[in-house]
Amino acid sequence: MFSSWLGGVVTDPALMQIPLDDHLVHRGHGVFDTCTLASGRLYRLGIHIERLLRSAALARIDHPWTKDELIEMVVETASTAAIRDGAVRYWMTVGPGGFSPSPRECPEACFYCIIFDPTPLGGEGADPMHTGVPEVTVLDTPMKPPLLATIKSNNYLLNVLTHMEAVDRGGTFGVLVDGEGYVAESCVLNAAFITSEGVLRTPPFDGILSGTTIRRVMDLASEKLTSEGLISSVSQAPVPADEVRGESISEMFLCGGDTHLYPVTSWDGTAVGTGTVGPVAQRLIELLDAEAFGGTGGEASDFIDVPYGD
Ligand SMILES: Cc1ncc(COP(=O)(O)O)c(C=O)c1O
């Protein structure tokens, strides 16, 4: 873990600390983002840092860092800790200073970065990306207001409750549908559908998080899946839940975290398509995996080699 407050990296998890008076802890006044470290290369860190900077601006966090300086702190964390593979997560906060709601008492914004072994989402021992998951619409957990939903902030209580309610109802991550009946997103994943006309359709980012994975999925789908004949086109447009539920979609999937794509085999007890993992989801998993872990595809700027001292 790197902490700008301590000014260095610690590798003993017992020392992985954040001051309790950092407003991140008691006010949720902080934002975060992630990326993937694979074979000593940071995948799409720049895109994630751009979103962190947008989140920080919306959360009104005053800080001294440029995009390059933030990237450098993440690179340094991997390099100093000599870690070559893992999930990377980092927070920008208004910093420590007291327990009031006002960030004025906080003299210095903080940046914390950790690299850890990710626990697979969707249940230990299971392989939900390859078997698919059952999903349900979440009915009792409210959606975040758009401002909060579009900031990747440290206020994830509703996301956690979305996931918990989904599990209670026999689903996995949960599907949020807005007051007008349009699909929004899942607890920490974006949603996409393949319509009966072969269109890959995903909701606009108005009141949900602008996912980096779904953005890459849309590009990969346009670049490759159309020419491979797996889909006809890509559309980012409102998705009425009632229209797509049941007969009118052949596939549905949820995605996030650079390489995680979960095919949905049933939604609210009704099979999606054939009720098995479909060819579009399968191909996208392959492409995302090859890019992040194999380095095949993507732009050169999507990869940052970490310099190690050995
Ligand atoms: C609420 C929410 N929606 C969507 C996503 C997917 O975003 P990404 O693809 O950038 O991981 C996340 C990721 O954590 C999220 O928290």
The ligand as an SDF file (V2000), in Angstrom:
LIG
                    3D

 16 16  0  0  0  0  0  0  0  0999 V2000
  -21.7090    1.1910   -9.9930 C   0  0  0  0  0  0  0  0  0  0  0  0
  -20.7640    0.6690  -11.0050 C   0  0  0  0  0  0  0  0  0  0  0  0
  -21.1830    0.5190  -12.2790 N   0  0  0  0  0  0  0  0  0  0  0  0
  -20.3530    0.0470  -13.2350 C   0  0  0  0  0  0  0  0  0  0  0  0
  -19.0510   -0.3290  -12.9260 C   0  0  0  0  0  0  0  0  0  0  0  0
  -18.1440   -0.8480  -14.0110 C   0  0  0  0  0  0  0  0  0  0  0  0
  -17.0780    0.0420  -14.2420 O   0  0  0  0  0  0  0  0  0  0  0  0
  -15.6950   -0.4510  -14.8070 P   0  0  0  0  0  0  0  0  0  0  0  0
  -15.9840   -1.1790  -16.0580 O   0  0  0  0  0  0  0  0  0  0  0  0
  -14.9250    0.7880  -15.0660 O   0  0  0  0  0  0  0  0  0  0  0  0
  -15.0700   -1.3340  -13.7950 O   0  0  0  0  0  0  0  0  0  0  0  0
  -18.5860   -0.1870  -11.6190 C   0  0  0  0  0  0  0  0  0  0  0  0
  -17.2030   -0.5620  -11.2760 C   0  0  0  0  0  0  0  0  0  0  0  0
  -16.8060   -0.6250  -10.1400 O   0  0  0  0  0  0  0  0  0  0  0  0
  -19.4570    0.3210  -10.6300 C   0  0  0  0  0  0  0  0  0  0  0  0
  -19.0480    0.4640   -9.3600 O   0  0  0  0  0  0  0  0  0  0  0  0
  1  2  1  0
  2  3  1  0
  2 15  2  0
  3  4  2  0
  4  5  1  0
  5  6  1  0
  5 12  2  0
  6  7  1  0
  7  8  1  0
  8  9  2  0
  8 10  1  0
  8 11  1  0
 12 13  1  0
 12 15  1  0
 13 14  2  0
 15 16  1  0
M  END
$$$$
